Amino acid sequence: PSDTTQGFKEPTGTTFGPRGVIHVADGGNHRVVTLDSSGAFMGDWLLPDINLEKDAQTYNSPVAVAAKPDGTAIYVADIVNSRIIILGIEY
């Protein structure tokens, strides 16, 4: 991303939203990044941890993303926690 101090680390999946928006699963940084159609940084989501034990250290790793056809949500596969996260999108 061009407007953030943190670049990609292990980007593993992409999907496209309306108007050419690109969503990238960045597993190494535990986040999903959104870029506009020219590749400029729009924002990112840090995925919430699952913490079953109060002091346990937990990790998450988004490996794939898919967009709802109308662009109102993206689905993120978190391989470490064996879950799918649904993120609501507003443009």
C-alpha positions as CSV (number, residue, x, y, z in Angstrom):
1,P,0.0,0.0,0.0
2,S,1.2,3.5,-0.8
3,D,-0.1,5.4,2.2
4,T,0.9,3.2,5.1
5,T,4.1,2.6,6.9
6,Q,3.5,-1.2,6.9
7,G,3.9,-3.0,3.6
8,F,2.6,-6.5,2.7
9,K,4.1,-9.5,4.5
10,E,2.9,-12.8,3.0
11,P,-0.1,-11.7,0.8
12,T,-1.8,-14.9,-0.1
13,G,-5.2,-14.0,-1.6
14,T,-7.1,-11.3,-3.4
15,T,-10.6,-10.5,-4.5
16,F,-12.3,-7.6,-6.3
17,G,-15.2,-5.4,-5.2
18,P,-17.2,-2.8,-7.0
19,R,-15.4,-0.1,-9.0
20,G,-12.2,-2.2,-9.1
21,V,-11.6,-2.1,-5.3
22,I,-9.1,-4.8,-4.4
23,H,-9.0,-6.7,-1.1
24,V,-5.8,-8.6,-0.1
25,A,-5.4,-11.2,2.6
26,D,-2.0,-10.3,4.2
27,G,-1.4,-13.3,6.5
28,G,2.0,-12.1,7.7
29,N,0.5,-8.9,9.1
30,H,-2.7,-10.6,10.3
31,R,-4.9,-8.3,8.3
32,V,-7.0,-7.7,5.2
33,V,-6.0,-4.6,3.1
34,T,-8.2,-2.6,0.8
35,L,-6.8,-0.8,-2.2
36,D,-8.5,1.4,-4.8
37,S,-8.5,0.5,-8.5
38,S,-5.2,2.3,-9.0
39,G,-3.5,0.4,-6.1
40,A,-3.7,3.2,-3.5
41,F,-4.2,2.2,0.1
42,M,-7.8,2.7,1.4
43,G,-7.7,0.9,4.7
44,D,-7.2,-2.3,6.5
45,W,-8.7,-4.6,9.1
46,L,-6.7,-6.3,11.8
47,L,-8.4,-9.6,12.5
48,P,-9.6,-10.3,16.1
49,D,-7.8,-13.0,18.0
50,I,-9.6,-16.0,19.5
51,N,-8.4,-16.3,23.1
52,L,-9.8,-19.3,24.8
53,E,-7.5,-19.0,27.8
54,K,-7.1,-15.7,29.5
55,D,-3.3,-15.4,29.2
56,A,-2.8,-17.6,26.1
57,Q,-1.1,-16.0,23.1
58,T,-3.2,-16.4,20.0
59,Y,-2.5,-15.9,16.3
60,N,-4.6,-15.5,13.2
61,S,-3.7,-15.7,9.5
62,P,-6.0,-14.7,6.7
63,V,-5.1,-16.8,3.7
64,A,-8.0,-16.2,1.3
65,V,-10.7,-13.6,0.6
66,A,-13.9,-13.6,-1.4
67,A,-16.3,-10.7,-2.1
68,K,-20.1,-10.9,-1.9
69,P,-21.4,-10.1,-5.5
70,D,-23.0,-6.8,-4.4
71,G,-19.8,-5.8,-2.7
72,T,-21.4,-5.3,0.8
73,A,-19.2,-8.0,2.5
74,I,-16.0,-9.9,2.1
75,Y,-15.4,-13.4,3.5
76,V,-11.9,-14.1,5.0
77,A,-10.5,-17.6,5.6
78,D,-8.4,-17.6,8.8
79,I,-6.4,-20.8,8.6
80,V,-4.8,-20.7,12.0
81,N,-8.2,-20.5,13.8
82,S,-10.1,-22.6,11.4
83,R,-12.8,-20.0,10.8
84,I,-14.4,-17.7,8.2
85,I,-14.8,-14.0,9.2
86,I,-17.4,-11.9,7.5
87,L,-16.5,-8.2,7.2
88,G,-19.2,-5.7,6.3
89,I,-18.2,-3.2,3.6
90,E,-19.5,0.3,3.0
91,Y,-18.3,2.3,0.0
